[in-house]
Amino acid sequence: MEFNIKESDKTKLVLNVKGEDHTFCNIIVKRLQKNPDVRVASYRIDHPLERIPTILVETKQGTTPKQALLEAVKEVEKEAKEFDKKFSKI
């Protein structure tokens, strides 16, 4: 996974995530959309052969997009660990 920040300020972050696909981006964006401090969370893949997703995060004042993104990643990681723990008991 490789990041390339295309745009960044106090309330907006646009970054490319080379090496990932719809699965990863969809999970992160869905988690970001649950955050009340996030105005917009979306992603796109401009060209199907290049497959480099671009994630957009816009937040309200008081929360930076980086904070929101890191929080979303931690929550997804926590859910994955809970799933693993419960599934391994089956």
Secondary structure, DSSP 8 states (H G I E B T S, - for coil): -EEEEEEE-SSEEEEEEET--HHHHHHHHHHHHT-TTEEEEEEEES-TTT--EEEEEEE-TTS-HHHHHHHHHHHHHHHHHHHHHHHHT-
